[in-house]
């Protein structure tokens, strides 16, 4: 590794050194190929390790409002699982639709799709229209890809008709050595976090922040009881922290004693194993079972907390949504951002309208929400939920881990960083936050095993 590149990876490179680093003609990336779209057919197990490739792709040209980021680390999100399964539809349709706009958008319509909606790294180049950032800046990347010339964007970046999920509905995503992002996606990297710790935060933490804390979501307040499905996963573990940080009472639902122990360590006092309530993936198909599970869950929460949930944090979808609508208190809120178990939801509408409940749809976070969320990381009020790190060459294995729900917290992928622990530039803040808190979800021994350090 050359001296300038080593300085880049360790976080010590000067702006002048960064500008002298050569930009290659191609780079390694986890990507999909259009010719593989029909490869799974009617197969039940659409193993993402078969469709997600790691290999060279061409370096795209920068638009005036874009920057090129040397990606030190990225992380896996469920949209990468959907992408690699080609469900609910192949993402190449998104790229083709975007490309039809012409101009710079046409670059995205390629026979390959570089996926990944999280990244932490160093700005290597900036477009001619970029004003607030320069080469050498350490950044994390918001997945919200918005058009700042669209009127809806100025009310809320997530309301613009041209808002897209970067690395899912656009090309040149974060699971790669380099990424092309708009300047309006950039957030300063907290100096006390390593590359892989910082890379796990923007999508999941930003999404959870908007759902619970932001004024467009459930608007959590002190004393609220918050039911959090999948509370030991990427989204759920951040939701637990936001609830605690805001003076609310998180009630986490998990699928194993191991995950329950992790939640207790995170500070979630009330943890329910889904086996206690008899929840299974096919429960949504039987209204009587949904009602039975809802009554059982409600009784457990009232016994352990004293009252029904004010807010239900939903992202599981089909398997849990009917129970969520039933169990939330009269006048309460179900806030949803996804449907990992299926997006066709069934629920008894009587419990929604007659008890004046609300369902709020939420998607990612706008840039202000992302910056506000990032401030909480910088202060150490919220910590990453990183559990395991893979090298870029094993990105398909990392994605498979999430596909089979064998993960806890967040799964990171090292891209240009050769090993975990690099990129920390504020050792004093890190010491004040504490290694024990920062490593709360880390599985002892697995980091070295996966990255071959």
Secondary structure in CASP SS format (residue, H / E / C, confidence):
PFRMAT SS
TARGET T0000
AUTHOR 0000-0000-0000
METHOD secondary structure of the structure
MODEL  1
X C 1.00
X C 1.00
X H 1.00
X H 1.00
X H 1.00
X H 1.00
X H 1.00
X H 1.00
X H 1.00
X H 1.00
X C 1.00
X C 1.00
X C 1.00
X C 1.00
X H 1.00
X H 1.00
X H 1.00
X H 1.00
X H 1.00
X H 1.00
X C 1.00
X C 1.00
X C 1.00
X C 1.00
X C 1.00
X E 1.00
X E 1.00
X E 1.00
X E 1.00
X E 1.00
X E 1.00
X E 1.00
X E 1.00
X H 1.00
X H 1.00
X H 1.00
X C 1.00
X C 1.00
X C 1.00
X C 1.00
X C 1.00
X C 1.00
X C 1.00
X C 1.00
X C 1.00
X C 1.00
X C 1.00
X H 1.00
X H 1.00
X H 1.00
X H 1.00
X C 1.00
X E 1.00
X E 1.00
X E 1.00
X E 1.00
X E 1.00
X E 1.00
X C 1.00
X C 1.00
X C 1.00
X C 1.00
X C 1.00
X C 1.00
X C 1.00
X E 1.00
X E 1.00
X E 1.00
X E 1.00
X E 1.00
X E 1.00
X E 1.00
X E 1.00
X E 1.00
X E 1.00
X C 1.00
X C 1.00
X H 1.00
X H 1.00
X H 1.00
X H 1.00
X H 1.00
X H 1.00
X H 1.00
X H 1.00
X C 1.00
X C 1.00
X C 1.00
X C 1.00
X C 1.00
X C 1.00
X H 1.00
X H 1.00
X H 1.00
X H 1.00
X H 1.00
X H 1.00
X H 1.00
X H 1.00
X C 1.00
X C 1.00
X C 1.00
X H 1.00
X H 1.00
X H 1.00
X H 1.00
X H 1.00
X H 1.00
X C 1.00
X C 1.00
X C 1.00
X E 1.00
X E 1.00
X E 1.00
X C 1.00
X C 1.00
X C 1.00
X C 1.00
X C 1.00
X E 1.00
X E 1.00
X E 1.00
X E 1.00
X E 1.00
X E 1.00
X E 1.00
X C 1.00
X C 1.00
X C 1.00
X C 1.00
X C 1.00
X C 1.00
X C 1.00
X C 1.00
X C 1.00
X C 1.00
X C 1.00
X E 1.00
X E 1.00
X E 1.00
X E 1.00
X C 1.00
X C 1.00
X E 1.00
X E 1.00
X C 1.00
X C 1.00
X C 1.00
X C 1.00
X C 1.00
X H 1.00
X H 1.00
X H 1.00
X H 1.00
X H 1.00
X C 1.00
X C 1.00
X C 1.00
X C 1.00
X C 1.00
X C 1.00
X C 1.00
X C 1.00
X E 1.00
X E 1.00
X C 1.00
X C 1.00
X C 1.00
X C 1.00
X C 1.00
X C 1.00
X C 1.00
X C 1.00
X C 1.00
X C 1.00
X E 1.00
X C 1.00
X E 1.00
X E 1.00
X E 1.00
X E 1.00
X E 1.00
X H 1.00
X H 1.00
X H 1.00
X E 1.00
X E 1.00
X E 1.00
X C 1.00
X C 1.00
X C 1.00
X C 1.00
X C 1.00
X C 1.00
X H 1.00
X H 1.00
X H 1.00
X H 1.00
X H 1.00
X C 1.00
X C 1.00
X H 1.00
X H 1.00
X H 1.00
X H 1.00
X H 1.00
X H 1.00
X H 1.00
X H 1.00
X H 1.00
X H 1.00
X H 1.00
X C 1.00
X C 1.00
X C 1.00
X C 1.00
X C 1.00
X C 1.00
X C 1.00
X C 1.00
X C 1.00
X C 1.00
X C 1.00
X C 1.00
X E 1.00
X E 1.00
X E 1.00
X E 1.00
X C 1.00
X C 1.00
X C 1.00
X C 1.00
X E 1.00
X H 1.00
X H 1.00
X H 1.00
X H 1.00
X H 1.00
X H 1.00
X H 1.00
X H 1.00
X H 1.00
X H 1.00
X H 1.00
X H 1.00
X C 1.00
X C 1.00
X C 1.00
X E 1.00
X E 1.00
X E 1.00
X E 1.00
X E 1.00
X E 1.00
X C 1.00
X C 1.00
X H 1.00
X H 1.00
X H 1.00
X H 1.00
X H 1.00
X H 1.00
X H 1.00
X H 1.00
X H 1.00
X H 1.00
X C 1.00
X C 1.00
X C 1.00
X E 1.00
X E 1.00
X E 1.00
X E 1.00
X H 1.00
X H 1.00
X H 1.00
X C 1.00
X C 1.00
X C 1.00
X C 1.00
X C 1.00
X C 1.00
X H 1.00
X H 1.00
X H 1.00
X C 1.00
X H 1.00
X H 1.00
X H 1.00
X H 1.00
X H 1.00
X H 1.00
X H 1.00
X H 1.00
X H 1.00
X H 1.00
X H 1.00
X H 1.00
X H 1.00
X H 1.00
X H 1.00
X H 1.00
X H 1.00
X H 1.00
X H 1.00
X C 1.00
X C 1.00
X C 1.00
X C 1.00
X C 1.00
X E 1.00
X E 1.00
X E 1.00
X E 1.00
X C 1.00
X C 1.00
X C 1.00
X C 1.00
X C 1.00
X C 1.00
X H 1.00
X H 1.00
X H 1.00
X H 1.00
X H 1.00
X H 1.00
X H 1.00
X C 1.00
X C 1.00
X C 1.00
X C 1.00
X C 1.00
X E 1.00
X E 1.00
X E 1.00
X E 1.00
X C 1.00
X C 1.00
X C 1.00
X C 1.00
X C 1.00
X C 1.00
X C 1.00
X C 1.00
X C 1.00
X C 1.00
X C 1.00
X C 1.00
X C 1.00
X H 1.00
X H 1.00
X H 1.00
X H 1.00
X C 1.00
X C 1.00
X C 1.00
X C 1.00
X E 1.00
X E 1.00
X E 1.00
X E 1.00
X C 1.00
X C 1.00
X C 1.00
X C 1.00
X C 1.00
X H 1.00
X H 1.00
X H 1.00
X H 1.00
X H 1.00
X H 1.00
X H 1.00
X H 1.00
X H 1.00
X H 1.00
X H 1.00
X H 1.00
X C 1.00
X C 1.00
X C 1.00
X C 1.00
X C 1.00
X C 1.00
X C 1.00
X E 1.00
X E 1.00
X E 1.00
X E 1.00
X E 1.00
X E 1.00
X H 1.00
X H 1.00
X H 1.00
X H 1.00
X H 1.00
X H 1.00
X H 1.00
X H 1.00
X H 1.00
X H 1.00
X H 1.00
X H 1.00
X C 1.00
X C 1.00
X C 1.00
X C 1.00
X C 1.00
X E 1.00
X E 1.00
X E 1.00
X E 1.00
X E 1.00
X E 1.00
X C 1.00
X C 1.00
X C 1.00
X C 1.00
X C 1.00
X C 1.00
X C 1.00
X C 1.00
X C 1.00
X C 1.00
X C 1.00
X C 1.00
X H 1.00
X H 1.00
X H 1.00
X H 1.00
X H 1.00
X H 1.00
X H 1.00
X C 1.00
X H 1.00
X H 1.00
X H 1.00
X H 1.00
X C 1.00
X C 1.00
X C 1.00
X C 1.00
X C 1.00
X C 1.00
X C 1.00
X H 1.00
X H 1.00
X H 1.00
X H 1.00
X H 1.00
X H 1.00
X C 1.00
X C 1.00
END
